[in-house]
């Protein structure tokens, strides 16, 4: 089966508008893509934005011998007193 009316000049005229519209849409999309990529590639940041994290003098490790820590811990070491040794009965 073939098309009954194949007038190529008429078909060119009818398809001209949609083809131009598609070409403009693709051009806009490509320009927008390059603009987005150029915005993401910028890595220069001002000096004031680069903040170093504050340094703490805390040391992490096992607690010192004889220290007790709990929910009321203020950070100061607390000494545990040894229990008195019972004297032997004679």
C-alpha positions in Angstrom: 0.0 0.0 0.0 1.3 3.4 -0.9 0.2 6.8 0.1 -2.5 8.1 -2.2 -1.2 11.7 -2.5 2.6 12.1 -2.4 3.2 15.7 -3.1 6.7 16.3 -1.7 6.6 20.1 -2.1 3.4 20.2 0.0 4.9 17.9 2.7 8.1 20.0 2.9 6.0 23.1 3.5 3.9 21.4 6.2 6.8 19.9 8.1 9.0 23.0 8.1 7.5 24.6 11.3 7.8 21.5 13.5 11.3 20.7 12.3 12.5 24.2 13.1 10.8 24.0 16.5 12.6 20.7 17.3 15.9 22.2 16.2 15.4 25.2 18.5 14.4 23.0 21.4 17.6 20.8 21.0 19.8 23.9 20.7 18.3 25.4 23.9 18.8 22.1 25.7 22.4 21.9 24.7 23.2 25.5 25.7 21.5 24.9 29.1 23.6 21.7 29.5 26.8 23.5 28.9 25.8 26.3 31.2 25.1 23.9 34.0 28.3 22.0 33.5 30.3 25.3 33.5 28.6 26.3 36.8 29.5 22.9 38.4 33.1 23.0 37.3 33.8 26.2 39.2 35.9 25.2 42.3 37.2 28.6 43.4 35.8 29.4 46.8 36.5 32.5 48.8 39.1 32.3 51.6 36.5 33.2 54.3 34.3 30.2 53.4 37.1 27.7 54.2 36.8 27.3 57.9 39.1 24.8 59.7 37.4 22.8 62.4 38.2 23.8 66.0 40.9 21.7 67.6 40.3 20.2 71.0 42.8 19.2 73.6 40.9 16.0 74.4 42.8 12.8 74.3 40.9 9.6 73.6 42.0 6.4 75.3 41.4 4.2 78.3 40.7 6.1 81.6 43.5 6.7 84.0 44.0 4.1 86.7 41.7 4.8 89.7 39.5 7.2 87.9 35.7 6.9 87.8 33.5 8.3 85.1 29.8 8.5 85.1 26.8 10.7 84.1 28.0 13.4 86.5 31.5 13.4 85.2 33.0 16.8 85.0 36.1 15.7 83.2 38.2 15.9 86.4 39.7 12.5 87.5 38.1 11.1 90.6 40.2 8.9 92.9 38.7 5.7 94.4 39.8 5.0 97.9 40.9 1.4 98.5 38.8 -0.7 100.8 40.5 -1.3 104.2 41.9 -4.8 104.7 40.2 -6.7 107.5 42.6 -7.6 110.3 42.9 -11.4 111.1 41.1 -12.5 114.2 43.2 -14.2 116.9 
